[in-house]
């Protein structure tokens, strides 16, 4: 969801309420692209190809290890 707020922009997603859901590639892409839009007003990060986000199962990334 996006909202104009004065001269700024607000990006909100209902995804990612549990730590394990933040491993979802769809969540990560949505967060990155939404944050970029809120900060700059543009989205330059590419949208993923449809085959990278199947509709029948989640695609997960393991958290980065330090």
C-alpha positions as CSV (number, residue, x, y, z in Angstrom):
1,X,0.0,0.0,0.0
2,X,1.3,3.5,-0.7
3,X,0.1,6.8,0.7
4,X,1.0,10.3,-0.2
5,X,1.7,12.2,3.1
6,X,2.3,15.9,2.6
7,X,5.4,16.2,0.5
8,X,6.5,12.6,1.4
9,X,5.5,9.1,0.6
10,X,4.5,6.2,2.9
11,X,5.0,2.5,1.9
12,X,3.3,-0.2,4.0
13,X,3.1,-3.9,3.6
14,X,1.2,-6.4,5.7
15,X,3.8,-9.1,4.9
16,X,6.5,-10.1,7.3
17,X,4.8,-10.2,10.7
18,X,6.7,-13.3,11.8
19,X,10.5,-13.7,11.6
20,X,10.3,-16.8,9.3
21,X,8.1,-14.9,6.8
22,X,11.0,-12.4,6.3
23,X,12.9,-15.2,4.5
24,X,10.4,-15.1,1.7
25,X,11.9,-13.8,-1.5
26,X,8.5,-12.1,-2.4
27,X,8.6,-10.2,1.0
28,X,12.3,-9.2,0.5
29,X,11.7,-7.9,-3.1
30,X,8.5,-6.0,-2.0
31,X,10.3,-4.4,0.9
32,X,13.3,-3.4,-1.1
33,X,11.3,-1.9,-4.0
34,X,8.8,-0.2,-1.7
35,X,11.6,1.3,0.4
36,X,13.3,2.6,-2.7
37,X,10.1,4.2,-3.9
38,X,9.4,5.8,-0.5
39,X,12.9,7.2,-0.4
40,X,13.3,8.4,-4.0
41,X,9.9,8.4,-5.7
42,X,11.2,5.9,-8.3
43,X,11.7,2.2,-8.5
44,X,14.9,1.1,-10.3
45,X,15.2,-2.3,-8.8
46,X,14.1,-4.9,-11.3
47,X,10.9,-6.9,-10.9
48,X,11.7,-10.6,-10.6
49,X,10.8,-12.9,-13.5
50,X,7.5,-14.8,-12.9
51,X,9.4,-18.1,-12.8
52,X,11.4,-17.0,-9.8
53,X,8.2,-16.6,-7.7
54,X,5.9,-19.6,-8.3
55,X,2.4,-19.3,-7.0
56,X,2.2,-22.9,-5.6
57,X,5.0,-22.7,-3.0
58,X,7.1,-20.0,-1.2
59,X,10.6,-19.3,-2.3
60,X,12.8,-18.8,0.8
61,X,16.3,-17.5,1.4
62,X,18.3,-18.4,4.4
63,X,19.3,-15.4,6.6
64,X,22.9,-14.2,6.1
65,X,25.3,-15.5,8.7
66,X,27.9,-13.2,10.3
